[in-house]
Amino acid sequence: MSEQQAETNLEAAMYSSRAMRRLKPTAVPEPMLIKLIDAANQAPSGSNAQLTRWIVVRDPEQKKKLAALNRLHGEPHIAADVARPKTDKLKRLLDAVVWQMEHLHEVPALIVACYDYEVVVDGMDVYRKAGSVWPGVQNLLLMARSLGLGAAPTTLALRDQGMVREALSLPPTFAALCLIPVGFPQGRFGPVTRHPVEDIMRFDRWSD
Ligand SMILES: Cc1cc2nc3c(=O)[nH]c(=O)nc-3n(C[C@H](O)[C@H](O)[C@H](O)COP(=O)(O)O)c2cc1C
């Protein structure tokens, strides 16, 4: 691939990496899953510490445990909005979130991004070094897009670190920061919708 082609592909992926929640149950070939994690592993981390760890959950019983945690924490979080969505756009988003809640255990791979703090952490300390995990998550999402796989970053299932540690046999020094369900998409990729750049940037200092 020429540098020009790589740039075009990367730009196209950035502008069309929507959160794909409705996924087919079809298995994702293992080399593709490894490629996702290898791409994630190329991302930067603070002091180049490289302490992000990845669990690719394919076992049906393990997936059920994560699906149960997602429902446990997710249902109360979205209940009020599901009952009375304020906009059509929010309703569409919530329909997809509910679909994901009901089908999470059928998604072929649930990828969990963890950070190894090397000491036991809890509470807000869990989020202290979270910044070192997210560049890898974004690399993974872009590689998924480039391979034609659907994916979306999620956090609802991970609200109780003790429960996630137990479900995935994580060492006590690990925190799980992002769960990314991955599979072949049921729908089509399309452009993301974001605020126009002129609304969200200023040069030199903030002004209205
Ligand atoms: C930090 C973070 C946490 C998120 N947590 C969840 C989640 O728990 N469940 C979920 O369905 N989506 C979650 N998302 C996905 C966002 O809802 C999604 O990226 C956003 O709505 C934009 O969607 P779009 O790319 O399809 O436009 C999360 C995204 C981020 C960045």
The ligand as an ORCA input file, in Angstrom:
! r2SCAN-3c Opt
* xyz 0 1
  C     -15.805      6.621     27.196
  C     -16.951      6.047     26.401
  C     -17.867      5.231     27.034
  C     -18.933      4.657     26.319
  N     -19.788      3.796     26.956
  C     -20.774      3.201     26.250
  C     -21.613      2.208     26.862
  O     -21.450      1.851     28.029
  N     -22.585      1.633     26.103
  C     -22.752      1.971     24.800
  O     -23.644      1.407     24.147
  N     -21.963      2.886     24.172
  C     -20.989      3.506     24.875
  N     -20.148      4.399     24.247
  C     -20.329      4.690     22.811
  C     -20.925      6.080     22.572
  O     -22.285      6.103     22.921
  C     -20.731      6.402     21.076
  O     -19.374      6.412     20.798
  C     -21.345      7.755     20.721
  O     -22.736      7.724     20.911
  C     -21.035      8.137     19.267
  O     -21.631      7.168     18.439
  P     -21.391      7.185     16.855
  O     -19.907      7.029     16.670
  O     -22.185      6.016     16.348
  O     -21.877      8.480     16.352
  C     -19.087      4.958     24.944
  C     -18.147      5.780     24.305
  C     -17.077      6.301     25.014
  C     -16.060      7.155     24.292
*
